Amino acid sequence: MIPSSVTRYRRIKECLEDPTTLVYLHFVAYLAGNLTPFIKLFQKDEPLVPMLYDEANDVTRSCLRLFLKPEFVDGKVGSDLTAIDREKSDNWLSNKSLEIGTGTKRVLSEILADKQETTRLAFRKSLKVMGEYMKDHVPVNNTILQD
C-alpha cells in the first residue's frame, strides 16, 4: 500500500508539471482581483446597507461581462440581470473574446493549441457557474434593498 503522503506528492508533482496549471492560477488570480473591491468594501464597520443594492448589481454585471456580450448585460439591474440566459450560446462572447486577464492570456498562448481550446472551454464553464451562483446568492432582486 502506498502511503497517502506519496500519493499527494505525486498529484502535486503532476500539477506542477502540467503547463495548464499556471494558466488556471492566473485565471483565478484575475477573478479574485475583480471580486476583491466588493468584498473589501463590505468588511468595514460602518452602515453599508444603502450601498449594497447598487454594488451587488455592479459586481454581478462585471462578472457577467467576462463571458456574455455587452448588449445582454450593460444597463441591466435587478431581475433583468438575473433573467439573462447564461446558457444561450447567442449571448456568449466567443472563446477568444472571453475576458480572462492579460496574464492569463499570456501564459495561455504558451501552451499547445488543443489545450488552449480545452482550457478556454473550462474558463467559460467556470464563469457560467459563477454567474449562476451570483444569480442565486447576490441580492439584486431584493426590493427592500432596492428601495
N, C-alpha and C positions, 0 to 999 in steps of 0.2 A: 504494500500500500504506500502510495506517495504522500508524504506529509503535505498538509494544506499550505504551508509556507512556500514549498517548492511550486505548487500549483499556482499560487498567487504571483510568485516571481515570474513564472513562465508567461502568465497572462499579461503582466505589466511589461515584460520584455517584448512581447508581440505587439502591444500597443505602441511602445516607443519606437519600434522598428517600422511600423506602418506609417507611410507618409501622410495618410488622411487624418491621422490623429492631430497633427499640428493645425490642419485646416479646421477641424472641428473645434479645437481650443480657441482659435482666432474668432470663429463664428460665435461661440459662447461669450467670449470677452466683448464682442461687438454688441450682442444683445444686452448684456449686463450694463454696458455703457449707456444704452438707450433707456433702460429702466431705472438706473440709479438716481437721476434727479427726482423722479416721482417718489421713490422710496425714501430718499433723504428728506424730502420736504415734509413728509408725514411722520417723521420721527422726532419732531420738535415738540416742546412742551408749551404749546400755545393753541388757542382755538383755531382750528383749520377747517372745520366742517363747512364754512361758507365757500371754501375754495375747492372742496372735494369733487363736486359735480363737474366743474369745468376742467379740472386737472385729470379726472378719470376719462373724460371724453378725449382730451388731448393725448394721453398716453395710449388709449385704445386706437385712436386714429393713426398715431405714429407707428404702432406695431402692425396695423393692417396695411399701411402703405409699403411695408417691407416686401409684401408679396402680391398685393392687389393693385390694379390700375387706379391711378389717382381719381379718375372720374367717378369711381364707385365709392370712394372714401371721403374725399375732400368736401368740407362744408356740412357733413352729417354729424348729428348728435343724438344721444339717447337711443330710442328704439329704432331710429333709422340706421344707426351703426350696428346694432345687434341683428337687424334684419338682412344685412348684406350676406349673400350666399357665398360662403367661403369655399364651397365645393364645386361651384360652377367654373369650369376652365375658361370661359369667356371673360371672367372677371380677373383672372390672374395675369400678372406680368410674365413675360417669357422667362424661361430658366436663366438665360444670360442676363436678364434685367433685374433679377432679384436683388434687393438691397441687402448685401451681406457684409459690407465694410471693405475698405481698401486693403487692409491687412489680410483679410480672408481671401480676397480676390488674388492678391499677390501670391500667397502660398498655394492657392488652388491652381494657379496657372503652371505651377512647377510639378504637378503630378500628371500621370498618364491621362489621355483624353477620355478613355472609357470610364475611369474612376471619377473624372471631373463631372460627367453627366450624372452618374450614380449619386455622387455627393450633393450636387445641386438638387436632385430629387429628394434626398434626405433633408436638405435645408427647407424645401417647400413643405414637406410633411411636418417638420418641427414648427414652422411658422403657422401652419394651419391649426395645429394642436394648441399652440399658444393663443391664437385668435379665438378658438372655441373656449379655452379656459377663461380668457378675459370676458368673453360674452356671458359666461355663467357666473363670474365672480366679481367683476368690476361693476360698481353701482351706477351705470349710465342710464338705467331705466327707472331709477328711483325718483319718483315725482316729488317726494318731500325734499330731497337734496336739490332737485332742480328749482323748486320754488324758494 
